[in-house]
């Protein structure tokens, strides 16, 4: 007698049981990728500082500065983006997340990419590129599959942003193979695409999380609802990004940077950040978004004056906005997904203080040539401390079954 075919809900239950039967770290994408982002964030900056200081510079397939830019965007940041997106998207599409052996294989792709990018340049460049490009290309496919199969057209812009981010890595590798001189263009595309991604995700999460926290705290304060200011803030940022990618020295990019900075400041003020200062989990997200505003302001001033070095504006965006927002989202999401009370410990507070000091020092360094090297090392030390503490404090949380499951058992 043949077995009857399983009903859809039975198949789903079986898939869930199979995923839950494995190690906790490979049950949800945020677990391995947040941990990977934390580990690579901890070590990539000290490696770069050693290279920058001339202590080690002959082992990479890229020029040292290009390696630094590549690994912070396509190594460190891409891991955090993958962990967040592939954990959140199933909530949008009502589909099962990537888990189990599929997640293991996907994480290995990311890990092999990091190994490939520190191999000596004498190794096969084609092999290096194939390995490194596989991860983000697969991420784009997975996000696209979930959105199209789940018919979640509202989040199609997220797929477009991820695809643009991935295309930047392809352009970098095109220059590695001497096909085209496109590395700088690739970095600009990915850098400013990630900027828009931070603005969009921050615009969704920060006011929502702020409202929830204020309601729970019994406060009568509420963040402003989404309105016209949000639309024109996104539009101005989008125009700035397009001009900056196509013609980075065009003065209109500076004007739109200043306009966008002001509009996003109005937006941030409307989220009532002063009301959530008692909770580090909350103010860290607002602070990460504030760094976007500072970076846009500095980019605008850099474009119309000689008083602001571009490096200061760039690192206000990367160290400040990206570094802070990634830590804030990873920490809060981990606590939320694992059923923990959203109350930061002193160690977690130290994480956010450290990344803030790192961002301030790195932004100030180009303004002081005499002390620039010392400030770079201090900034790198605080960065490594922030991400190292994240790994130490969140390792057990990310590698063990969550509290909800223990309570239910």
C-alpha positions in Angstrom: 0.0 0.0 0.0 1.4 3.4 -1.0 1.8 6.2 1.5 -0.6 9.0 1.0 1.0 12.3 -0.1 1.6 14.7 2.8 -0.6 17.8 3.0 1.1 21.2 2.7 0.8 22.0 6.4 2.3 18.6 7.3 5.3 19.2 4.9 5.8 22.6 6.5 5.8 21.1 10.0 8.3 18.5 8.9 10.6 21.1 7.5 10.4 23.1 10.7 11.2 20.0 12.8 14.2 19.1 10.6 15.5 22.7 10.9 15.0 22.8 14.7 16.7 19.4 15.1 20.1 20.9 14.1 22.5 23.2 15.9 20.7 26.4 17.1 23.2 28.6 15.2 21.9 27.3 11.9 18.2 27.6 12.6 17.9 31.3 11.5 20.1 33.4 9.3 20.7 36.1 11.9 22.6 33.7 14.1 25.6 32.8 12.0 25.7 36.0 10.0 25.5 38.4 13.0 28.2 36.4 14.6 30.2 36.4 11.4 29.8 40.2 11.0 30.9 40.7 14.6 34.0 38.5 14.2 35.1 40.1 10.9 34.3 43.5 12.2 36.6 42.8 15.1 39.6 41.7 13.1 39.2 43.5 9.7 40.0 46.9 11.1 43.2 45.9 13.0 44.4 44.0 9.9 43.8 47.2 7.9 45.7 49.3 10.4 48.6 47.0 10.2 48.6 47.2 6.4 48.2 51.0 6.6 51.2 51.3 8.9 53.3 49.2 6.5 53.6 46.3 8.8 51.9 43.9 6.4 50.9 44.7 2.9 52.0 42.0 0.4 49.4 39.2 0.9 46.3 40.6 -0.7 44.8 40.2 -4.2 43.8 43.9 -4.1 45.7 47.1 -3.5 45.6 47.7 0.3 43.0 50.5 0.3 40.8 48.7 -2.1 41.0 45.6 0.1 39.9 47.7 3.1 37.0 49.2 1.2 36.0 45.8 -0.2 36.0 43.9 3.1 34.1 46.6 5.0 31.4 46.7 2.4 31.2 43.2 0.9 32.6 41.2 3.8 31.5 42.9 7.1 28.4 44.8 6.1 27.1 42.2 3.7 27.0 39.6 6.5 24.9 41.9 8.7 22.6 42.7 5.8 22.2 39.0 4.9 21.4 38.0 8.5 18.8 40.8 8.9 17.1 40.5 5.5 16.9 36.7 5.4 15.4 36.6 8.9 13.0 39.5 8.3 11.7 38.6 4.8 9.9 35.4 5.9 7.8 37.6 8.1 6.9 39.7 5.0 6.2 36.7 2.8 4.8 34.1 5.3 7.3 31.6 4.0 9.9 29.5 5.8 13.3 31.0 6.4 16.6 29.5 5.0 17.8 27.1 7.7 19.6 23.9 8.3 22.1 22.6 5.8 21.1 25.2 3.2 22.0 27.9 5.7 25.3 26.1 6.5 26.2 26.1 2.8 25.2 29.7 2.4 27.3 30.8 5.4 30.3 28.8 4.0 30.0 30.9 0.8 30.5 34.0 2.9 33.3 32.5 4.9 35.2 31.3 1.8 34.8 34.8 0.3 36.7 36.3 3.3 39.4 33.6 3.0 39.7 34.2 -0.7 40.2 37.9 -0.2 43.2 37.5 2.0 44.9 34.9 -0.3 48.2 36.1 -1.9 47.7 37.8 -5.3 49.8 35.0 -6.9 46.7 32.7 -6.5 44.1 32.3 -9.3 42.3 35.6 -9.6 39.4 33.9 -11.3 39.0 31.5 -8.4 39.1 34.4 -5.9 36.5 36.3 -7.8 34.2 33.3 -8.3 34.3 32.5 -4.6 33.8 36.1 -3.5 31.0 37.0 -6.0 29.1 33.8 -5.2 27.8 35.0 -1.8 26.1 38.3 -2.7 24.9 36.9 -6.0 23.2 34.0 -4.1 21.8 36.5 -1.5 20.2 38.5 -4.3 18.7 35.4 -5.8 17.3 34.3 -2.4 15.7 37.6 -1.7 14.3 37.8 -5.2 12.9 34.3 -4.9 11.2 35.0 -1.6 9.7 38.3 -2.8 8.4 36.9 -6.2 7.1 33.6 -4.9 5.5 35.3 -1.9 4.2 38.1 -4.2 5.5 40.6 -1.7 5.7 43.5 -4.2 5.7 46.1 -1.5 9.3 45.1 -0.8 10.5 45.0 -4.3 12.6 48.1 -3.8 14.6 46.2 -1.2 15.5 43.6 -3.9 16.6 46.4 -6.2 18.8 47.9 -3.6 20.4 44.5 -2.8 20.9 43.9 -6.5 22.6 47.3 -6.9 24.8 46.6 -3.9 25.8 43.3 -5.5 26.6 44.9 -8.8 29.2 47.1 -7.1 31.1 44.0 -6.1 31.0 42.8 -9.7 32.5 46.1 -10.9 35.3 45.9 -8.4 36.2 42.4 -9.6 36.1 43.6 -13.2 39.0 45.9 -12.3 40.8 43.1 -10.5 40.9 41.2 -13.8 41.9 44.4 -15.7 38.7 44.3 -17.8 37.6 47.8 -16.9 38.7 50.6 -14.4 35.4 50.3 -12.5 36.5 49.6 -8.9 35.8 53.2 -7.7 32.5 53.2 -9.5 31.6 49.9 -7.9 32.5 51.1 -4.4 30.4 54.3 -5.0 27.4 52.3 -6.1 27.5 49.9 -3.2 28.4 52.6 -0.6 25.5 54.8 -1.4 23.1 52.0 -2.0 23.9 50.8 1.5 23.2 54.4 2.6 19.7 54.3 1.1 19.2 50.8 2.6 20.1 52.2 6.1 17.7 55.1 5.5 14.8 52.8 4.4 15.3 50.2 7.0 15.9 52.8 9.7 12.8 54.6 8.6 10.8 51.5 9.1 12.3 50.2 12.3 13.2 53.2 14.4 9.8 54.9 14.7 8.0 51.5 15.0 10.4 50.3 17.8 10.3 53.8 19.5 6.5 53.7 19.5 6.4 50.2 21.0 8.9 51.1 23.7 7.1 54.3 24.6 3.7 52.5 24.8 5.3 49.8 27.1 6.9 52.5 29.2 3.6 54.2 29.7 4.7 57.4 28.0 2.2 59.7 26.3 4.9 60.7 23.7 4.6 59.2 20.2 6.9 59.4 17.2 5.4 61.1 14.1 3.6 58.9 11.6 5.0 58.5 8.1 4.1 61.5 6.0 5.1 63.9 3.2 8.4 64.7 4.9 9.5 61.1 4.6 8.8 61.0 0.8 10.8 64.2 0.0 13.6 63.1 2.3 13.9 59.8 0.4 13.6 61.7 -2.9 16.4 64.2 -2.0 18.6 61.4 -0.8 18.0 59.4 -4.0 18.9 62.4 -6.2 22.0 63.0 -4.2 23.0 59.4 -4.6 22.4 59.3 -8.4 24.5 62.4 -8.9 27.2 61.2 -6.6 27.5 57.9 -8.4 27.5 59.3 -11.9 29.5 62.5 -11.3 30.9 62.6 -7.8 32.4 66.1 -8.1 29.3 67.8 -9.4 28.3 70.7 -7.1 24.7 69.7 -7.3 25.5 66.6 -5.3 26.7 68.8 -2.5 23.5 70.9 -2.6 21.3 67.8 -2.5 23.4 66.4 0.3 22.7 69.5 2.4 19.0 69.4 1.5 18.8 65.7 2.4 20.6 66.2 5.6 18.1 68.9 6.7 15.1 66.8 5.7 16.3 63.7 7.5 17.1 65.8 10.6 13.4 66.9 10.6 12.5 63.3 10.2 14.7 62.1 13.1 13.4 64.9 15.4 9.9 63.7 14.7 10.7 60.3 16.0 11.1 61.8 19.5 14.5 60.4 20.4 14.8 62.3 23.6 12.0 60.2 25.1 13.9 57.0 24.8 17.3 58.1 26.3 17.0 55.8 29.3 17.3 52.7 27.1 20.6 52.2 25.2 19.0 49.7 22.8 16.7 52.5 21.6 19.1 55.6 21.6 21.7 53.6 19.7 19.3 53.3 16.7 18.5 57.0 16.8 22.3 57.8 17.0 23.0 55.5 14.0 20.5 57.5 12.0 21.9 60.8 13.3 25.3 59.8 11.8 23.7 59.6 8.3 22.6 63.2 8.8 26.1 64.2 9.9 27.7 62.4 7.0 25.3 64.1 4.5 26.1 67.5 6.0 29.8 66.9 5.8 29.5 65.7 2.2 27.6 68.8 1.3 30.1 71.1 3.0 33.0 69.2 1.4 31.5 69.8 -2.0 31.2 73.6 -1.7 34.1 74.5 0.7 37.7 73.6 1.2 37.3 73.2 5.0 36.0 69.6 5.1 38.1 66.6 4.0 36.2 64.0 2.1 37.6 61.3 4.3 35.9 62.9 7.3 32.5 62.8 5.5 33.1 59.3 4.2 33.9 57.9 7.7 31.1 59.7 9.3 29.0 57.6 7.0 30.9 54.3 7.2 32.2 54.2 10.8 29.5 56.4 12.2 26.2 55.5 10.4 27.0 51.9 9.2 29.1 50.9 12.2 26.6 52.2 14.7 23.4 51.1 12.9 24.6 47.6 12.3 25.5 47.1 15.9 22.3 48.6 17.1 20.1 46.5 14.8 22.1 43.3 15.4 21.9 43.7 19.2 18.2 44.6 19.3 17.1 42.0 16.8 19.0 39.3 18.6 17.3 40.1 21.9 13.9 40.3 20.2 14.2 37.1 18.1 15.4 35.1 21.2 12.6 36.4 23.5 14.7 38.4 25.9 13.6 41.5 27.7 14.8 44.6 25.8 16.9 46.1 28.6 20.6 46.7 27.9 23.2 45.5 30.3 26.3 47.6 31.2 28.3 45.6 28.7 25.9 46.3 25.9 25.9 50.0 26.8 29.7 49.9 26.6 29.4 48.5 23.0 27.4 51.5 21.9 29.7 54.0 23.7 32.7 52.4 22.1 31.4 52.5 18.6 30.4 56.2 19.2 33.9 57.1 20.3 35.3 55.2 17.3 33.1 57.2 14.9 33.9 60.5 16.5 37.7 59.9 16.5 37.7 58.6 12.9 35.7 61.6 11.6 38.0 64.0 13.4 41.2 62.4 12.3 41.4 64.0 8.8 41.0 67.5 10.4 44.2 67.0 12.4 47.1 65.8 10.2 49.6 66.0 13.1 47.7 63.5 15.2 45.9 61.6 12.4 47.7 58.3 12.8 47.2 58.3 16.6 43.5 59.0 16.1 43.2 56.3 13.5 44.6 53.7 15.9 42.5 55.0 18.8 39.4 54.8 16.6 40.3 51.3 15.4 40.8 50.2 19.0 37.4 51.4 20.0 35.9 49.8 16.9 37.5 46.5 17.7 36.4 46.8 21.3 32.8 47.4 20.3 32.6 44.5 17.9 34.7 42.2 20.0 32.4 42.8 23.0 29.4 42.1 20.7 30.9 38.7 19.9 31.7 37.9 23.5 28.4 39.1 25.0 26.2 37.6 22.2 28.0 34.4 21.4 26.0 32.2 23.7 22.7 33.9 22.7 23.4 33.3 19.1 24.6 29.7 19.4 22.0 28.4 21.9 18.2 27.8 21.7 16.2 30.9 22.5 14.4 31.6 25.8 10.9 31.1 24.3 11.8 27.6 23.3 13.1 26.7 26.7 10.0 28.1 28.4 7.7 26.2 26.1 9.5 22.9 26.7 
